[in-house]
Amino acid sequence: MKTIEDLGDLRGTRVLVRSDFNVPLDGTTITDDGRVRAALPTLQALLHAGARVVVAAHLGRPKGAPEAKYSLAPVATRLSELLGQPVALAEDVVGESAKATVAGLGDGEIALLENIRFDPRETSKVEAERAELAGELAGLADVFVSDGFGVVHRKQASVYDVAQVLPHAVGHLVLKEVDSLRKATDDPQRPYAVVLGGSKVSDKLGVIANLLTKADRLLIGGGMLFTFLAAKGYSVGSSLLEQDQVDTVKGYLAQAEESGVEIVLPVDVVVAPQFAADAPATVVAADAIPDGQMGLDIGPESQELFRSKLLDAKTIVWNGPAGVFEFEAFSAGTRAVAQALVDAGANGAFTIVGGGDSAAAVRTLGFDEAGFGHISTGGGASLEFLEGKTLPGIAVLEG
């Protein structure tokens, strides 16, 4: 893949950058600006080189038409603060406002197009429709830089098709993401441990199947652990359970035993009668969850068990929180996993926090991001990378 440095002198060049600004909002307030900050190295490098930077990005899931609640206006404000210079926001994607905004840029200046998903062609399954939008985006720029890792698993106009029209390069963020994830997939230092959490087993079927051929240990937390407990014949009370995946999970347990991969399940669970921040919490054995109680975190013994299985690892990937970390009473498991990664990293392990909720948990719980080897900005993209899938937005850059 060509890098920004391979593009030569960029002074006066219009550079279209695909970033990932899909940040959480409370009204118009960004509650976690991690993805905006992750974009800074690429944007700053281009601005310092004198490029005229045009950023395309999405926010939320608008239905192919403008929706005020999904405007990138809060992102433009925050990006301006972080860059220390104005960020011009176009009122549309590729219309008259976009053209005028880009035309008004000087060397070392930056503009943000309005939410790319306001245009239905961005996510169209019809190649000709995506190509049409890609052509209009290309009309706003001279070169394309792909730097939105959170979308490289999508065949979308601003991710895939535009790279077929313009000279292209990979941005610093995507390059760092790919290099880091390849460390964990191509030839990981061992022991290689993976912590999987989050709500659903079905979201991670592919990655579990692939990791059973690569990892030494799989530690299972989050809502998905109850499908594993059910597969072992335990009652899970009113906990989250994917009944239709129980047989699949039984197959994984058998495969792991055959191949010598250790699957580590919690031995105790923090339960409550309902999903609420103030619900009374009780610790019970993982094989004795009472009826009417739902598991919302791994228990203290499990936290110590997980820690012991991580401290001697040399490569660790963590994707998905261990419990409902947003509720203080059910955050200890996720906190313990994060701390174990920090401590393992201090012992020389290479640690990856795999995007999405895990990355948010690290910041919400107050951990210094420098304590982790790499914090991914793309939950779905990092999962598909770990599955061994081809990511269209990466493949097109390598072509």
Summary of the structure (lengths in Angstrom):
residues: 399
radius of gyration: 22.3
end to end distance: 8.1
largest distance: 66.8
contacts: 1488
relative contact order: 0.12
helix: 43%
strand: 16%
